[in-house]
């Protein structure tokens, strides 16, 4: 139950493919009341987003917007290797060359529509012109909301400019359709819909100031009204409004509709449809609510459960709250047909483009919590862009496939001084596929073997053979991006080295399962990965000066935790490193997934009390709002890698790994009573 007083925490309904976030009225009446900050310090859009996986847009390409123009050679042990590059980036990219800015901004995810209430200044009888209606001010709205997680229905009870309304909102589990059923005073309220142009801004997803660049037309159709949307001269998509005769739909401006009820009940379903896709059969609002109410009990009734309610530690209730809400939020934001943006389908962070090094944190928990099918939805996308990843590896002179970092559905890398130099997303594909196999996903090995082979082929080829074994880089940017400006000389971050060894070993295990011999090169590299560098008995973040910069992700600790134990890491050295980090790390510079990652490390090192402390640490970026979102900053008001990471850590802490004791991540002092069911053990 929320009352709308926290502007950071609106509620959403969705299904992984489509999501709508609403205010206290059950619609998007006052988007300005839920602002998102621009990285440069201004305002950039709203938390009340309407996004769907397929709705992307690109502005016309300017002259010179070609990746080849921003590619330069870097020295490596095998000679010059081309990388897509960029100068150091400002917080909002505003100072970039227009061609470079276009490449970083296009395609961008499109905010599809806004829907909200209009009110009359006085009670009226009968229908009145739209000019008699106005948007209510935020101070005219009060109320409460309750999201029923068992049915997926959001019920809003509000007073809007002195009028009481009750609104039920739900998303269809299998279609991009959201339903609204509202009880309203007679002839005093109506709904409006508005449609924006696409935006290259950092997070807004909508440009309301370019009406001439797009067109909106409506026509009556069976079951309701069809809205046709043209962007940049061509039909981009349609929006079906399913409604009865009791709702009058009129176009009152080029990109604005008014939906006026004939009585006191409003029932409407809004369903965007991609260009080229067939329209589904008409839907009633009641049918959508029924479908939602049938879907969510199946969701909660399957998969794993972790029960902490008998624990006496006062933090147990909060941990359970975070776990339950994180399951809902990752299901509606992170379980779609493509990897999600870091803010999911709520806000267009990085223009809605997704970061493949984060896909593990968004979705790896699904198979561990007994829901492998939710991860399976996005795995075909890797097959779709496999040729793009192969081309990148080939252009650089490497075998296999090199997976990009910051991309849109086309899988084309964004120019950056960081992204193209990251390596830690390369083993993720192997890890995700292996988790599906461990969870018993039917056909995981034959279906995804090609992804595993191509990932391993690149990993075994990109290494540099040195006197004491195989290493990584330069050039390279580790998961800890603090020293990215020195990418031309960075090498051998411990997390990546350990991940390389584990990933290549798993790839060979997959060959064995398919009746194939181990690949000799993969075996050689896995066995020969050089040991991580140490100073004063602790691991360093990189193997060259400045050794360890004490900000951003303490990723050198994740060589054991995120990465299962292969015997590679000196556990005593890692324990010393963990406590060295805890002494004086800059916690404000860390991110939401760092806390669960550290908890995973502490768990595997046999420090369960520390694991719990880290998972629930009182740090700003470990904040979980009333709506369950992991808040980071005003620029990143929702951060799904934190939610997914929490579930990953909890699966390891409660379920353990092969050969571990039960609940190895919780103290055995009597304060924690941990019961779990259906958790898949990690490797």
C-alpha positions as CSV (number, residue, x, y, z in Angstrom):
1,X,0.0,0.0,0.0
2,X,1.4,3.4,-1.0
3,X,0.0,6.9,-0.7
4,X,2.0,8.6,-3.5
5,X,4.0,10.8,-1.2
6,X,7.3,9.3,-2.4
7,X,7.8,10.8,-5.8
8,X,10.6,8.2,-6.4
9,X,8.3,5.2,-6.0
10,X,5.4,4.9,-8.5
11,X,4.0,1.4,-9.2
12,X,4.0,-0.6,-12.5
13,X,2.1,-3.4,-14.2
14,X,3.8,-5.4,-16.9
15,X,4.8,-8.8,-18.3
16,X,8.4,-8.5,-19.3
17,X,7.6,-7.3,-22.9
18,X,5.4,-4.3,-22.0
19,X,5.1,-2.2,-18.9
20,X,3.2,0.9,-17.8
21,X,4.1,2.9,-14.7
22,X,1.4,5.0,-13.2
23,X,0.8,7.7,-10.5
24,X,-1.7,7.6,-7.6
25,X,-4.6,8.0,-10.0
26,X,-3.9,4.7,-11.7
27,X,-2.9,6.5,-14.9
28,X,-0.1,9.0,-15.9
29,X,-2.0,12.2,-15.0
30,X,0.9,14.1,-13.5
31,X,4.2,12.9,-15.0
32,X,5.9,16.1,-14.0
33,X,5.4,15.0,-10.3
34,X,7.7,12.1,-10.9
35,X,10.7,13.6,-12.6
36,X,14.0,11.9,-13.7
37,X,17.1,14.0,-13.5
38,X,19.4,14.5,-16.5
39,X,23.0,13.4,-16.0
40,X,24.0,17.0,-16.4
41,X,21.7,18.1,-13.6
42,X,18.5,19.1,-15.4
43,X,15.2,17.3,-15.8
44,X,14.9,14.6,-18.4
45,X,11.6,12.8,-18.6
46,X,9.4,11.0,-16.0
47,X,9.2,7.8,-14.1
48,X,5.8,7.2,-15.6
49,X,7.0,5.4,-18.7
50,X,5.2,3.3,-21.3
51,X,7.7,1.1,-22.9
52,X,7.6,-2.2,-24.9
53,X,10.4,-4.4,-26.1
54,X,9.8,-3.8,-29.8
55,X,9.2,0.0,-29.9
56,X,12.5,1.6,-30.9
57,X,13.1,4.7,-33.0
58,X,16.0,6.3,-34.8
59,X,16.2,9.9,-36.0
60,X,17.6,10.5,-39.5
61,X,21.3,9.6,-39.7
62,X,23.6,12.7,-40.0
63,X,26.6,12.8,-42.3
64,X,29.6,11.0,-40.9
65,X,27.7,8.8,-38.6
66,X,29.6,5.6,-39.4
67,X,31.4,3.4,-36.9
68,X,34.4,3.2,-39.2
69,X,35.0,6.9,-38.7
70,X,35.4,6.3,-34.9
71,X,37.6,3.2,-35.1
72,X,41.3,3.4,-34.2
73,X,44.1,0.9,-33.7
74,X,45.4,-0.1,-30.3
75,X,48.7,-1.9,-29.7
76,X,48.4,-5.5,-28.5
77,X,50.9,-8.4,-28.2
78,X,49.8,-9.6,-31.7
79,X,50.0,-6.2,-33.3
80,X,47.5,-3.3,-33.9
81,X,43.8,-4.2,-33.3
82,X,41.0,-1.9,-34.2
83,X,38.5,-0.7,-31.6
84,X,35.4,1.4,-31.8
85,X,36.5,4.4,-29.7
86,X,35.3,7.7,-28.4
87,X,36.9,10.6,-26.5
88,X,36.2,10.9,-22.8
89,X,32.5,11.3,-22.4
90,X,30.6,14.0,-20.5
91,X,27.9,13.0,-18.2
92,X,25.2,13.6,-20.8
93,X,27.2,13.3,-24.1
94,X,26.2,16.9,-24.9
95,X,29.7,17.9,-26.0
96,X,30.1,15.1,-28.6
97,X,30.4,15.5,-32.3
98,X,26.9,15.2,-33.8
99,X,27.8,12.1,-35.8
100,X,29.2,10.4,-32.7
101,X,26.3,11.5,-30.6
102,X,23.9,9.9,-33.1
103,X,25.7,6.6,-33.0
104,X,25.4,6.5,-29.2
105,X,21.8,7.6,-29.3
106,X,20.2,5.6,-32.1
107,X,18.2,3.5,-32.1
108,X,16.6,4.5,-28.8
109,X,13.6,3.0,-27.1
110,X,10.3,4.9,-27.7
111,X,7.9,6.1,-25.0
112,X,4.8,4.9,-26.7
113,X,2.0,6.9,-25.1
114,X,0.8,8.8,-22.0
115,X,-2.7,8.3,-20.6
116,X,-4.1,10.5,-17.8
117,X,-7.2,12.1,-16.4
118,X,-8.9,15.4,-17.3
119,X,-11.3,17.1,-15.1
120,X,-14.0,19.8,-15.5
121,X,-14.0,22.8,-13.2
122,X,-17.6,22.0,-12.3
123,X,-20.1,19.2,-12.4
124,X,-21.8,19.0,-15.8
125,X,-24.6,17.0,-17.4
126,X,-23.9,15.3,-20.6
127,X,-20.8,15.5,-22.8
128,X,-19.0,18.7,-23.1
129,X,-16.2,19.9,-25.5
130,X,-12.7,18.9,-24.6
131,X,-11.9,22.6,-24.1
132,X,-14.0,22.4,-20.9
133,X,-11.5,19.9,-19.5
134,X,-8.1,20.4,-18.0
135,X,-5.4,18.5,-16.3
136,X,-5.6,18.5,-12.6
137,X,-2.6,19.9,-10.6
138,X,-0.6,17.5,-8.4
139,X,-1.8,19.3,-5.3
140,X,-5.4,18.5,-6.3
141,X,-4.7,14.8,-6.1
142,X,-4.6,12.6,-3.0
143,X,-5.2,8.9,-2.4
144,X,-3.8,5.4,-1.9
145,X,-2.8,2.5,-4.1
146,X,-2.5,-1.2,-3.5
147,X,-0.7,-3.6,-5.8
148,X,-2.0,-7.1,-5.3
149,X,1.0,-9.3,-6.2
150,X,-1.2,-12.4,-6.3
151,X,-3.4,-11.1,-9.2
152,X,-1.1,-8.4,-10.7
153,X,-3.9,-5.8,-10.3
154,X,-3.2,-2.3,-9.1
155,X,-6.2,-0.6,-7.4
156,X,-6.0,3.2,-7.0
157,X,-8.4,5.1,-4.8
158,X,-7.9,8.8,-5.2
159,X,-9.6,12.2,-5.0
160,X,-8.9,14.2,-8.1
161,X,-9.9,17.8,-8.0
162,X,-12.5,17.0,-5.3
163,X,-13.9,13.9,-7.1
164,X,-13.5,10.4,-5.8
165,X,-12.4,7.7,-8.3
166,X,-11.4,4.1,-8.1
167,X,-9.2,2.6,-10.8
168,X,-8.1,-1.0,-11.4
169,X,-5.1,-1.4,-13.7
170,X,-3.6,-4.7,-15.0
171,X,-1.4,-5.9,-17.8
172,X,-2.3,-8.9,-20.0
173,X,0.4,-11.7,-19.4
174,X,0.8,-12.6,-23.1
175,X,-0.1,-9.4,-25.0
176,X,1.2,-5.8,-24.9
177,X,-2.2,-4.7,-23.5
178,X,-3.0,-2.8,-20.3
179,X,-6.6,-2.4,-19.0
180,X,-8.2,0.3,-17.0
181,X,-11.5,-0.1,-15.2
182,X,-12.6,3.1,-13.4
183,X,-15.6,4.3,-11.4
184,X,-15.9,8.0,-11.9
185,X,-18.4,10.8,-11.2
186,X,-20.9,11.4,-14.0
187,X,-19.6,13.7,-16.8
188,X,-16.9,15.3,-14.7
189,X,-13.8,13.3,-15.8
190,X,-12.4,12.0,-19.0
191,X,-9.2,10.4,-20.1
192,X,-6.6,11.9,-22.5
193,X,-3.9,10.2,-24.5
194,X,-0.9,11.8,-26.0
195,X,1.8,10.5,-28.4
196,X,5.4,11.8,-28.5
197,X,8.2,11.7,-31.0
198,X,11.3,9.7,-30.2
199,X,14.0,11.3,-28.1
200,X,17.8,11.1,-28.1
201,X,17.9,12.4,-24.6
202,X,19.6,10.3,-21.9
203,X,16.4,8.9,-20.3
204,X,13.3,10.6,-21.4
205,X,12.2,8.4,-24.3
206,X,9.8,11.1,-25.5
207,X,10.2,14.4,-27.3
208,X,7.0,16.5,-27.0
209,X,8.4,19.5,-28.9
210,X,8.6,18.1,-32.5
211,X,5.0,17.6,-33.5
212,X,5.8,18.1,-37.2
213,X,8.1,15.0,-37.3
214,X,5.3,12.5,-36.7
215,X,1.6,12.0,-37.4
216,X,-1.4,10.5,-35.6
217,X,-4.6,9.3,-37.2
218,X,-7.5,7.4,-35.8
219,X,-10.3,5.3,-37.2
220,X,-13.1,3.2,-35.8
221,X,-12.6,-0.5,-36.0
222,X,-14.2,-3.7,-34.7
223,X,-14.1,-3.6,-31.0
224,X,-12.8,0.0,-30.6
225,X,-10.5,2.5,-32.2
226,X,-7.3,2.1,-34.1
227,X,-4.6,4.8,-33.7
228,X,-2.0,4.8,-36.5
229,X,1.4,6.4,-35.7
230,X,3.7,7.7,-38.4
231,X,7.3,8.6,-37.4
232,X,9.8,10.1,-39.9
233,X,7.4,9.6,-42.9
234,X,6.5,6.0,-42.4
235,X,4.1,3.9,-40.3
236,X,5.9,3.0,-37.2
237,X,3.2,1.2,-35.2
238,X,-0.5,1.1,-34.3
239,X,-2.3,1.4,-31.0
240,X,-5.5,-0.5,-30.5
241,X,-8.0,1.0,-28.1
242,X,-10.4,-1.7,-27.2
243,X,-13.6,-0.2,-25.7
244,X,-17.4,-0.3,-26.0
245,X,-19.9,2.3,-27.1
246,X,-19.9,3.8,-23.7
247,X,-16.6,5.5,-24.4
248,X,-16.4,8.3,-27.0
249,X,-12.9,8.7,-28.6
250,X,-12.1,12.0,-30.3
251,X,-8.9,13.4,-31.8
252,X,-8.7,16.9,-30.6
253,X,-5.2,17.7,-31.8
254,X,-2.6,16.1,-34.0
255,X,-1.2,13.9,-31.2
256,X,-3.9,14.1,-28.6
257,X,-7.1,12.1,-28.0
258,X,-9.9,12.6,-25.4
259,X,-11.8,9.5,-24.2
260,X,-15.1,10.6,-22.7
261,X,-17.3,8.1,-20.8
262,X,-21.1,8.1,-21.2
263,X,-21.7,7.2,-17.6
264,X,-19.8,6.5,-14.4
265,X,-17.8,3.6,-15.6
266,X,-14.7,3.6,-17.8
267,X,-13.4,0.4,-19.4
268,X,-10.6,0.6,-21.9
269,X,-7.7,-1.6,-23.0
270,X,-4.7,0.0,-24.7
271,X,-2.6,-2.3,-26.9
272,X,0.3,-1.1,-29.0
273,X,1.0,-3.3,-32.1
274,X,4.3,-3.3,-34.0
275,X,4.4,-2.6,-37.7
276,X,3.9,-5.8,-39.6
277,X,2.3,-7.7,-36.7
278,X,-1.3,-8.8,-36.9
279,X,-3.8,-7.3,-34.5
280,X,-5.1,-9.7,-31.9
281,X,-8.7,-10.3,-31.2
282,X,-10.5,-7.5,-29.4
283,X,-10.1,-7.5,-25.6
284,X,-12.3,-6.4,-22.8
285,X,-10.9,-4.8,-19.8
286,X,-12.5,-7.4,-17.6
287,X,-10.8,-10.2,-19.7
288,X,-7.4,-8.6,-19.1
289,X,-7.9,-8.5,-15.4
290,X,-9.0,-12.1,-15.4
291,X,-6.0,-13.1,-17.5
292,X,-3.7,-11.3,-15.0
293,X,-5.4,-12.9,-12.0
294,X,-4.9,-16.3,-13.6
295,X,-1.2,-15.7,-14.5
296,X,0.3,-14.4,-11.2
297,X,-0.8,-17.3,-9.0
298,X,0.9,-19.6,-11.4
299,X,4.0,-17.5,-11.2
300,X,4.1,-17.5,-7.4
301,X,3.0,-21.1,-7.2
302,X,6.0,-22.3,-9.2
303,X,9.7,-21.7,-8.8
304,X,11.6,-21.4,-5.6
305,X,10.8,-19.9,-2.2
306,X,12.9,-18.7,0.7
307,X,11.2,-18.4,4.0
308,X,12.8,-16.2,6.7
309,X,9.7,-15.5,8.8
310,X,10.8,-17.5,11.9
311,X,14.1,-15.6,12.1
312,X,14.7,-13.4,15.1
313,X,17.2,-11.1,13.4
314,X,15.3,-7.8,13.0
315,X,16.4,-7.5,9.4
316,X,14.7,-10.7,8.2
317,X,11.4,-9.0,7.3
318,X,13.1,-6.4,5.2
319,X,15.1,-9.0,3.4
320,X,11.9,-10.9,2.6
321,X,10.2,-7.8,1.4
322,X,13.1,-7.0,-1.0
323,X,13.1,-10.6,-2.2
324,X,9.4,-10.8,-2.9
325,X,9.2,-7.4,-4.7
326,X,12.4,-8.1,-6.6
327,X,10.8,-11.2,-8.0
328,X,7.8,-9.2,-9.2
329,X,9.9,-6.4,-10.6
330,X,12.4,-8.6,-12.5
331,X,9.4,-10.5,-14.0
332,X,7.8,-7.4,-15.4
333,X,11.0,-5.5,-16.4
334,X,13.8,-8.1,-17.0
335,X,12.1,-11.2,-18.4
336,X,11.5,-10.1,-22.0
337,X,12.7,-11.1,-25.4
338,X,15.8,-8.9,-25.2
339,X,18.2,-8.0,-22.3
340,X,16.7,-5.0,-20.5
341,X,17.9,-1.5,-19.9
342,X,19.3,-1.0,-16.4
343,X,16.1,0.8,-15.4
344,X,14.0,-1.9,-17.2
345,X,10.8,-0.7,-18.9
346,X,10.3,2.1,-16.4
347,X,12.8,4.7,-17.5
348,X,15.0,5.0,-20.6
349,X,18.4,5.0,-19.0
350,X,21.2,5.2,-21.6
351,X,18.3,5.9,-24.1
352,X,16.9,2.4,-23.4
353,X,20.0,0.7,-24.8
354,X,21.0,-2.3,-22.8
355,X,24.3,-3.3,-21.3
356,X,25.3,-6.9,-21.9
357,X,27.7,-7.0,-18.9
358,X,24.5,-6.4,-16.8
359,X,22.4,-9.1,-18.3
360,X,23.8,-11.6,-15.8
361,X,22.7,-9.4,-13.0
362,X,19.2,-8.8,-14.4
363,X,18.3,-12.4,-15.3
364,X,20.7,-15.1,-14.0
365,X,18.6,-15.5,-10.9
366,X,15.6,-16.8,-12.9
367,X,16.9,-20.4,-13.3
368,X,18.3,-20.5,-9.8
369,X,14.8,-19.6,-8.5
370,X,13.3,-22.4,-10.6
371,X,12.0,-20.1,-13.5
372,X,14.5,-20.9,-16.3
373,X,11.8,-20.1,-18.9
374,X,12.0,-16.4,-18.0
375,X,15.7,-16.3,-19.0
376,X,15.0,-18.5,-22.0
377,X,13.0,-15.6,-23.5
378,X,16.0,-13.5,-24.1
379,X,18.5,-16.1,-25.1
380,X,17.4,-16.3,-28.8
381,X,18.5,-12.6,-29.1
382,X,22.1,-13.8,-28.7
383,X,21.6,-16.1,-31.7
384,X,20.1,-13.3,-33.7
385,X,23.2,-11.0,-33.2
386,X,25.7,-13.9,-33.4
387,X,26.9,-12.9,-36.8
388,X,27.4,-9.3,-35.6
389,X,29.5,-10.5,-32.7
390,X,31.5,-12.8,-35.1
391,X,32.1,-9.9,-37.4
392,X,33.5,-7.8,-34.5
393,X,35.9,-10.7,-33.5
394,X,36.9,-11.2,-37.2
395,X,37.6,-7.5,-37.7
396,X,39.9,-7.6,-34.7
397,X,41.7,-10.7,-35.9
398,X,40.2,-13.1,-33.3
399,X,38.3,-16.3,-33.6
400,X,34.7,-16.8,-32.3
401,X,32.3,-14.1,-31.3
402,X,33.0,-10.9,-29.3
403,X,29.9,-9.8,-27.6
404,X,29.2,-6.0,-27.5
405,X,28.5,-3.9,-24.5
406,X,26.0,-1.1,-25.0
407,X,23.5,-1.9,-27.7
408,X,20.0,-1.7,-29.2
409,X,18.2,-4.7,-30.8
410,X,20.6,-4.6,-33.8
411,X,23.6,-5.7,-31.5
412,X,25.8,-2.9,-32.9
413,X,28.3,-1.5,-30.4
414,X,28.1,2.1,-29.2
415,X,31.3,4.2,-29.5
416,X,32.8,4.7,-26.1
417,X,36.1,5.0,-24.2
418,X,34.9,2.2,-22.0
419,X,32.3,-0.2,-23.5
420,X,34.2,-1.8,-26.4
421,X,37.2,-2.5,-24.1
422,X,35.2,-4.4,-21.5
423,X,35.7,-8.2,-21.4
424,X,33.6,-9.5,-18.6
425,X,30.4,-9.9,-20.6
426,X,32.2,-12.5,-22.8
427,X,31.8,-15.4,-20.3
428,X,28.3,-14.3,-19.3
429,X,26.7,-16.1,-22.2
430,X,28.4,-19.4,-21.1
431,X,27.3,-18.7,-17.5
432,X,23.7,-18.1,-18.5
433,X,23.5,-21.2,-20.7
434,X,25.1,-23.3,-17.9
435,X,22.5,-22.0,-15.4
436,X,19.7,-23.0,-17.8
437,X,21.3,-26.5,-18.0
438,X,21.6,-26.8,-14.2
439,X,17.9,-25.8,-13.8
440,X,16.8,-28.5,-16.2
441,X,15.8,-26.3,-19.1
442,X,14.8,-28.7,-21.9
443,X,17.3,-28.7,-24.7
444,X,19.6,-26.0,-23.2
445,X,22.8,-27.8,-24.3
446,X,21.9,-28.5,-28.0
447,X,20.1,-25.2,-28.3
448,X,22.8,-22.9,-27.0
449,X,26.0,-24.9,-27.7
450,X,26.8,-22.7,-30.6
451,X,26.8,-19.6,-28.3
452,X,29.1,-21.4,-25.8
453,X,31.5,-22.6,-28.6
454,X,31.8,-19.1,-30.2
455,X,32.2,-17.4,-26.8
456,X,35.0,-19.9,-25.8
457,X,36.7,-19.6,-29.1
458,X,37.1,-15.8,-28.7
459,X,38.1,-16.2,-25.0
460,X,40.8,-18.7,-25.9
461,X,42.2,-16.5,-28.7
462,X,42.1,-13.0,-27.1
463,X,44.5,-14.0,-24.3
464,X,48.2,-13.1,-24.3
465,X,50.7,-15.8,-23.5
466,X,53.4,-14.6,-21.1
467,X,56.2,-16.3,-19.2
468,X,54.0,-17.2,-16.2
469,X,50.8,-18.1,-18.1
470,X,48.0,-16.6,-20.1
471,X,46.8,-13.0,-19.3
472,X,44.3,-10.4,-20.6
473,X,45.0,-7.0,-22.1
474,X,46.0,-4.4,-22.9
475,X,43.9,-2.8,-24.2
476,X,41.3,-3.5,-21.6
477,X,38.8,-1.9,-19.2
478,X,38.0,-4.1,-16.2
479,X,34.6,-4.4,-14.6
480,X,36.0,-1.8,-12.2
481,X,36.0,1.1,-14.7
482,X,37.9,3.6,-12.5
483,X,41.1,3.5,-14.6
484,X,39.4,3.4,-18.0
485,X,41.5,6.4,-19.3
486,X,44.5,4.1,-19.1
487,X,43.0,1.3,-21.1
488,X,45.9,1.1,-23.4
489,X,48.1,-0.4,-20.6
490,X,45.7,-2.1,-18.2
491,X,45.9,-5.9,-17.8
492,X,45.0,-8.9,-15.8
493,X,42.0,-8.0,-13.5
494,X,41.5,-11.0,-11.1
495,X,37.8,-11.3,-11.7
496,X,38.2,-11.6,-15.5
497,X,41.1,-14.0,-15.2
498,X,39.1,-16.3,-12.9
499,X,36.0,-16.0,-15.1
500,X,38.1,-17.0,-18.1
501,X,39.3,-20.1,-16.5
502,X,35.9,-21.2,-15.3
503,X,34.1,-20.3,-18.6
504,X,36.6,-22.3,-20.7
505,X,36.3,-25.3,-18.3
506,X,32.5,-25.2,-18.6
507,X,32.7,-24.9,-22.4
508,X,34.7,-28.1,-22.5
509,X,32.2,-29.8,-20.1
510,X,29.5,-29.0,-22.7
511,X,31.6,-30.6,-25.4
512,X,31.8,-33.8,-23.3
513,X,28.0,-33.8,-22.8
514,X,27.6,-33.7,-26.5
515,X,30.0,-36.6,-27.0
516,X,32.8,-34.4,-28.3
517,X,36.4,-34.4,-27.1
518,X,37.7,-31.5,-25.0
519,X,39.0,-28.6,-27.1
520,X,42.8,-28.7,-26.5
521,X,43.3,-24.9,-26.8
522,X,40.5,-24.2,-24.3
523,X,42.0,-26.8,-21.9
524,X,45.5,-25.2,-22.3
525,X,44.3,-21.7,-21.7
526,X,42.1,-22.6,-18.8
527,X,44.9,-24.5,-17.0
528,X,47.4,-21.8,-17.8
529,X,45.7,-18.6,-16.7
530,X,48.3,-16.7,-14.8
531,X,47.7,-16.1,-11.1
532,X,46.3,-12.7,-10.1
533,X,48.8,-10.1,-8.9
534,X,49.3,-9.5,-5.2
535,X,50.8,-6.7,-3.2
536,X,51.2,-6.9,0.6
537,X,49.3,-10.2,0.7
538,X,46.2,-8.8,-1.1
539,X,45.0,-9.1,-4.6
540,X,45.2,-5.9,-6.7
541,X,42.5,-4.8,-9.1
542,X,44.9,-4.8,-12.0
543,X,48.5,-6.1,-12.5
544,X,50.0,-2.6,-13.3
545,X,50.1,0.7,-11.4
546,X,48.0,2.2,-9.8
547,X,47.3,-1.4,-8.8
548,X,44.0,-0.7,-6.9
549,X,41.9,2.4,-7.2
550,X,39.6,2.4,-4.2
551,X,36.3,3.4,-6.0
552,X,33.7,2.0,-8.3
553,X,33.2,-1.8,-8.3
554,X,35.6,-3.8,-6.0
555,X,35.5,-6.4,-8.7
556,X,38.7,-8.1,-7.9
557,X,36.8,-9.7,-5.0
558,X,34.4,-11.3,-7.4
559,X,37.0,-13.8,-8.6
560,X,35.3,-16.1,-6.1
561,X,31.6,-15.4,-5.5
562,X,30.2,-14.6,-8.9
563,X,32.7,-17.1,-10.2
564,X,32.4,-20.6,-8.7
565,X,35.4,-22.1,-7.0
566,X,37.8,-23.8,-9.5
567,X,40.8,-23.9,-7.2
568,X,42.2,-20.9,-8.9
569,X,41.9,-18.3,-6.1
570,X,44.1,-18.3,-3.0
571,X,41.3,-18.1,-0.4
572,X,43.5,-16.7,2.3
573,X,44.6,-13.9,0.1
574,X,41.1,-13.2,-1.0
575,X,39.9,-13.0,2.7
576,X,42.7,-10.5,3.3
577,X,41.6,-8.6,0.2
578,X,37.9,-8.5,1.3
579,X,38.7,-7.0,4.6
580,X,41.2,-4.6,3.0
581,X,38.3,-3.4,0.8
582,X,36.0,-3.0,3.7
583,X,38.4,-0.8,5.5
584,X,38.2,2.3,3.3
585,X,36.4,1.7,0.0
586,X,34.4,4.6,-1.4
587,X,30.9,3.2,-1.0
588,X,29.2,6.1,-2.6
589,X,30.9,5.2,-5.9
590,X,29.7,1.6,-5.9
591,X,26.5,0.3,-7.5
592,X,23.5,-1.6,-6.5
593,X,24.8,-5.0,-7.7
594,X,28.0,-4.6,-5.7
595,X,26.3,-5.4,-2.4
596,X,25.0,-8.8,-3.5
597,X,28.2,-9.5,-5.3
598,X,30.2,-8.9,-2.1
599,X,27.7,-11.0,-0.2
600,X,28.3,-13.9,-2.6
601,X,32.1,-13.5,-2.1
602,X,31.7,-13.5,1.7
603,X,29.4,-16.6,1.5
604,X,31.9,-18.6,-0.5
605,X,34.7,-17.6,1.9
606,X,32.7,-18.9,4.9
607,X,31.8,-15.5,6.5
608,X,28.0,-15.7,6.7
609,X,27.5,-12.9,9.2
610,X,29.5,-10.6,6.9
611,X,27.5,-11.8,3.9
612,X,24.2,-10.7,5.6
613,X,25.7,-7.4,6.7
614,X,26.9,-6.7,3.1
615,X,23.6,-7.6,1.5
616,X,21.7,-5.3,3.8
617,X,24.4,-2.6,4.2
618,X,23.1,0.9,5.0
619,X,24.6,2.6,1.9
620,X,22.8,5.0,-0.4
621,X,22.9,2.8,-3.5
622,X,21.7,-0.2,-1.5
623,X,18.3,1.6,-0.9
624,X,15.2,-0.3,-1.8
625,X,12.1,1.9,-2.1
626,X,8.6,1.1,-1.0
627,X,7.9,-0.1,-4.5
628,X,10.9,-2.5,-4.3
629,X,13.1,-0.7,-6.8
630,X,16.8,-0.4,-6.0
631,X,17.3,3.4,-6.1
632,X,20.8,4.7,-7.1
633,X,20.6,8.4,-7.9
634,X,18.1,10.9,-9.2
635,X,19.4,10.0,-12.6
636,X,19.0,6.2,-12.0
637,X,15.9,6.0,-9.8
638,X,15.4,2.3,-10.6
639,X,18.2,-0.2,-11.0
640,X,17.2,-3.7,-11.9
641,X,20.7,-5.2,-11.6
642,X,20.4,-4.5,-7.9
643,X,17.1,-6.4,-7.7
644,X,18.4,-9.3,-9.7
645,X,21.7,-9.4,-7.8
646,X,19.9,-9.6,-4.5
647,X,18.0,-12.7,-5.7
648,X,21.3,-14.2,-7.0
649,X,22.9,-13.7,-3.7
650,X,20.0,-15.0,-1.7
651,X,19.9,-18.1,-3.9
652,X,23.6,-18.7,-3.1
653,X,23.2,-17.8,0.6
654,X,20.1,-20.0,1.1
655,X,20.6,-22.8,-1.4
656,X,24.4,-23.0,-1.5
657,X,26.4,-24.9,-4.1
658,X,27.4,-28.4,-4.8
659,X,29.0,-29.9,-1.6
660,X,28.1,-26.9,0.6
661,X,26.0,-27.0,3.8
662,X,22.4,-25.7,3.8
663,X,22.1,-22.0,4.0
664,X,25.8,-21.3,4.0
665,X,25.3,-17.5,3.8
666,X,23.5,-17.1,7.1
667,X,24.9,-17.2,10.6
668,X,24.3,-20.3,12.6
669,X,23.8,-18.4,15.9
670,X,20.1,-19.0,16.2
671,X,19.1,-15.6,14.8
672,X,18.3,-16.9,11.3
673,X,15.8,-19.7,10.6
674,X,16.2,-20.2,6.8
675,X,14.0,-22.5,4.9
676,X,14.1,-22.8,1.1
677,X,12.3,-24.9,-1.5
678,X,13.2,-25.3,-5.1
679,X,16.4,-23.2,-5.2
680,X,18.8,-24.6,-7.7
681,X,22.3,-25.0,-6.3
682,X,25.0,-22.8,-7.9
683,X,28.2,-24.3,-9.3
